[in-house]
Amino acid sequence: MTADRPPLATGIPDRLYGRRRGHPLRPRQQRLLDVTLPRLRLRPEQAADPRAAFAAPVEAVWLEVGFGGGEHALAQVAAHPRIGLIASEVFENGLCALLSRLVPEGGEATAKLPPNLLLWPEDARHLLALLPPASLDRLFLLFPDPWPKARHAKRRFVHPALLPVVARALRPGGEWRIASDDPTYQPWVAETFAGSALFDPISVADARPEGWPPTRYEAKALREGRRPRYWVFRRA
Ligand SMILES: C[S@@+](CC[C@H](N)C(=O)[O-])C[C@H]1O[C@@H](n2cnc3c(N)ncnc32)[C@H](O)[C@@H]1O
């Protein structure tokens, strides 16, 4: 990203620690990134008015951070045609997974795309810093990388220094939905939000609430015997 980008948050390293690349891309995946991604990409200058960036009128804007394979993002886009979803992911193979579900082979340049979906293939924290105050109605953070070692806590998306960054972009009354299966992250979420006046706890559950489409990481956690937890916080 460029040097004129707004600073992230005090004490938060402005670099990404997760992987951007996995196994080498196949030609079809490369075409999806070269041809289809630009058709859906939210450009940084469009962040100033995110509602206007969608191809169809939308009544609200939601953001998903780290969509993985895109299962949840695409299910929400289909279920809520009047909501604009910005889906963010930095891992190339994840971007390809979502794009390959959207367009058939050969349709990379022409297949019809959901008018209520935009992609941010960069660090979602930078988008949060670019968005106008109170411009988001909902934020999803599903099974974030847990960074379980205490010395890596600053890499966690849920972090005392990052809560004000999310709170600024979320409108009062807007929802932040979080899920995690990680035994370190679960108490960390509870502890981090307990110390914040920016968010009110709405619910915490050990079963996926209705209206939360499942994700690949959730399925993996359940298969491996871990117990996911699901939180809803409301911007005060
Ligand atoms: C453990 S995976 C979970 C994926 C998906 N939400 C699921 O439940 O299957 C976390 C994902 O978040 C992405 N990620 C991590 N930090 C991010 C950031 N700052 N902005 C956008 N994506 C991020 C990673 O690349 C990774 O794919």
PDBQT file of the ligand as one rigid body, heavy atoms in Angstrom, charges set to zero:
ROOT
HETATM    1  C1  LIG A 301      -8.520 -18.877   9.620  1.00  0.00    +0.000 C 
HETATM    2  S1  LIG A 301      -9.036 -18.190   8.096  1.00  0.00    +0.000 S 
HETATM    3  C2  LIG A 301     -10.832 -18.200   8.199  1.00  0.00    +0.000 C 
HETATM    4  C3  LIG A 301     -11.504 -18.041   6.860  1.00  0.00    +0.000 C 
HETATM    5  C4  LIG A 301     -13.043 -17.989   6.866  1.00  0.00    +0.000 C 
HETATM    6  N1  LIG A 301     -13.535 -16.826   7.567  1.00  0.00    +0.000 N 
HETATM    7  C5  LIG A 301     -13.645 -19.245   7.423  1.00  0.00    +0.000 C 
HETATM    8  O1  LIG A 301     -14.259 -19.180   8.504  1.00  0.00    +0.000 OA
HETATM    9  O2  LIG A 301     -13.519 -20.316   6.772  1.00  0.00    +0.000 OA
HETATM   10  C6  LIG A 301      -8.686 -16.453   8.335  1.00  0.00    +0.000 C 
HETATM   11  C7  LIG A 301      -8.568 -15.707   7.016  1.00  0.00    +0.000 C 
HETATM   12  O3  LIG A 301      -8.442 -14.312   7.270  1.00  0.00    +0.000 OA
HETATM   13  C8  LIG A 301      -7.561 -13.762   6.306  1.00  0.00    +0.000 C 
HETATM   14  N2  LIG A 301      -7.046 -12.502   6.888  1.00  0.00    +0.000 N 
HETATM   15  C9  LIG A 301      -6.250 -12.376   7.966  1.00  0.00    +0.000 A 
HETATM   16  N3  LIG A 301      -6.019 -11.093   8.251  1.00  0.00    +0.000 NA
HETATM   17  C10 LIG A 301      -6.696 -10.370   7.319  1.00  0.00    +0.000 A 
HETATM   18  C11 LIG A 301      -6.836  -8.981   7.078  1.00  0.00    +0.000 A 
HETATM   19  N4  LIG A 301      -6.237  -8.084   7.884  1.00  0.00    +0.000 N 
HETATM   20  N5  LIG A 301      -7.585  -8.574   6.031  1.00  0.00    +0.000 NA
HETATM   21  C12 LIG A 301      -8.196  -9.494   5.227  1.00  0.00    +0.000 A 
HETATM   22  N6  LIG A 301      -8.096 -10.826   5.411  1.00  0.00    +0.000 NA
HETATM   23  C13 LIG A 301      -7.364 -11.258   6.438  1.00  0.00    +0.000 A 
HETATM   24  C14 LIG A 301      -6.519 -14.834   6.084  1.00  0.00    +0.000 C 
HETATM   25  O4  LIG A 301      -5.876 -14.700   4.837  1.00  0.00    +0.000 OA
HETATM   26  C15 LIG A 301      -7.360 -16.103   6.195  1.00  0.00    +0.000 C 
HETATM   27  O5  LIG A 301      -7.790 -16.545   4.925  1.00  0.00    +0.000 OA
ENDROOT
TORSDOF 0
